[in-house]
Amino acid sequence: MRKIIALSAVLFFLTVTGVSFGAEVENLLGIWKPDAINYSGKIAIYLNNNGNSPLTISAVKLDGKDIGCLTTGEIISKPIEFRKKYLQIKNPEVLWYRVWPNPVPAKGICEVTIRLQDRPKGKSVNVAVVPAEGQTLNAEVPLVNPEFRINYVSFSDDLKTINVYLGKESGKNVRINSLEIDGKKADAVIYSPAFYRDVCYIKATFDQPLKDMSSHFLKINSENGGSNACVVTATPAEFILGALTNWNPQLCRSALNQYLTYIGGCLPTSRSEVYDYEKETQEKVIFINPEKVKSGHVVGREERKGVYYPHPRWRYFLGDEPDGRGNWPLTCREMTRATNFCRILDPTALVSVTMDHSGWPKNCYAFGGICDCIIVHTFAHGNPKVKDFILDHMHHARLAGRPFVYWYLTGVGPHYTGKLGFETQALQAWYSVGNGGKGFFYYPLHDLFHQQRLEWFKLAAVNFTLHLAGSLLAGGDVWPLPVKTMNDVDLYTIGSGDRAFILFAANKDYEADRKKGFSYAPIDDVLVDLTMPEWFKTKEVFSISAAGIEKLDWKSNKNRVSMNFSIGLVKMIILAADPKVREELSRRYEQEIKPRLEALAKEKEEYLAELQKKQGKK
């Protein structure tokens, strides 16, 4: 889900000197967004253009010093010339910056973002915004830590409902009292306004659906007078399963049988081959172009023509681990320029990037707010601390990119796993998605497909389960409920609106060794006790998997829910307040999962027959 230039922190009305851009520009807000680690942070200025014509911003100054050349629509017609000008480093205090959109559309909102190299030492900073015509507007932004943050924002499939998840920050006694959308107070339901387990959830429903890909300004207010805001784009929340791989029609067809519809890597020589493939499979496959962010390169793609233009789920990929190439200021600014280029070239597409381990976790905070989606990985198979690495990566990706989407990339094939296969992939999926990841990726898929094909068939158990729960995962966010167990299992919880909570259970009684393989001991009698928010009334408890939906033994006492179940390696459990949740998942299983299971079984049968034939010839 795309969040355009979204930041979160306490908002302050700014002191304005001189004559601003005119009466048509109003509602100026300033934000200081510190990192969750002792590193640095971002400054954001919001401008609302209520005029009937676009407004161009020609310069921005930080404490009197120009931050550099600003991106405008001219990068489409003059990308190379602009690139050289944009990458000039005028202010060494600034890591990267963006004024988006620029020009500011009539009746539109612009956000000025300044990412700093180091945390400022003073109590405030001065930001001067210079219009192409008119007088400069000056603002003092207090460097005060926020009371709460905006963790995640999602929209329903019909774009009539918005879900906002807040996280408690520095405020001790914080109570949320209102949500404003585009300057108007929304008719919203605020669940746990005083924060339950440091989370507050807000739901607002519109009379008419929002326009797809339309931008909206959200502002959340507390009773203490603190506020928080972000700009988001209305598009249905989406949980993605995918892979980075080399193009191979047979492999991609097999991937589609497991719902891996985000295929990244080396594209076919002809774009028409992609669309012919889509027409044949009746799938909207996402192909990402792994262009590198490097000197002299302009990120983009050739015009896509024909019946499948525009592609509804296209993604741009700015490169693999650009943070590992050194010179962060130059690379960050190149990524920002490339992101803006992609957005102007194709406003319907998202932009993503894969993070490296270089300078972790500072690199995550430095680069995390540039693109719409960030992909993180550990590649620590067989390492006893692989779980700790995954949790650390998901934690920082979530805090650095909020409320952006973040995905987890797992290494597959003998090079990464040795004799470890399906089981280690299943655990990584559980630990990453259970900690808020909105997608799970395999890399490189062709190694797994060609060298460990039987493991590939086993992975259907992971992929089908995640796909079945995809809508709940996409619309929800991490909500760490009080949960207890006497068994040797890891437990994580995600709140999915006011309809359901998702409990992830992972068996900790296993051994993983790259040479010896993977082994674990099932647990027959797992007892779990959860304390739910008071407003959530559990009606049903059931588990979901590639084998289907299974009701569990459970009981409740006020807001406490106790359950009993057995576990092999992993288990996904749904606690539903709305009985329609199970009905919807059951329908999806019958209509979508079962046909894919049959197709995969046929594929496996053909592969085994082919393998037996080859072995017979030998």
Salt bridges, closest charged atoms under 4 A:
ASP35 OD2 - ARG115 NH2 2.83
ASP66 OD2 - LYS90 NZ 3.83
GLU169 OE2 - ARG149 NH1 3.23
GLU169 OE1 - ARG402 NH2 3.62
ASP182 OD2 - HIS216 ND1 2.82
GLU223 OE2 - ARG175 NE 3.52
GLU238 OE2 - ARG313 NH2 2.61
GLU238 OE1 - ARG315 NH2 3.21
GLU278 OE2 - HIS311 NE2 2.68
GLU280 OE1 - ARG253 NH2 2.88
GLU283 OE2 - ARG596 NH2 2.52
GLU291 OE1 - HIS297 NE2 3.63
GLU302 OE1 - ARG271 NE 3.57
GLU321 OE2 - HIS377 NE2 2.80
GLU334 OE1 - ARG83 NE 3.37
GLU334 OE1 - ARG337 NE 2.99
ASP346 OD2 - ARG301 NH2 2.97
ASP346 OD2 - ARG304 NH2 2.61
ASP372 OD1 - ARG2 NE 3.60
ASP372 OD1 - ARG343 NH2 2.71
ASP392 OD1 - HIS396 NE2 3.44
ASP447 OD1 - HIS446 NE2 3.83
GLU455 OE2 - LYS458 NZ 3.44
ASP477 OD2 - ARG398 NH2 3.36
ASP488 OD1 - LYS508 NZ 3.73
ASP490 OD2 - LYS387 NZ 3.06
ASP490 OD1 - LYS508 NZ 3.87
ASP498 OD2 - LYS203 NZ 3.18
ASP529 OD1 - ARG560 NH2 3.09
GLU540 OE2 - ARG582 NE 2.85
ASP578 OD2 - ARG499 NE 3.26
GLU584 OE2 - ARG499 NH2 3.15
GLU590 OE1 - LYS594 NZ 3.21
GLU592 OE1 - HIS467 NE2 2.83
GLU603 OE2 - ARG453 NH2 3.17
GLU610 OE2 - LYS614 NZ 3.41
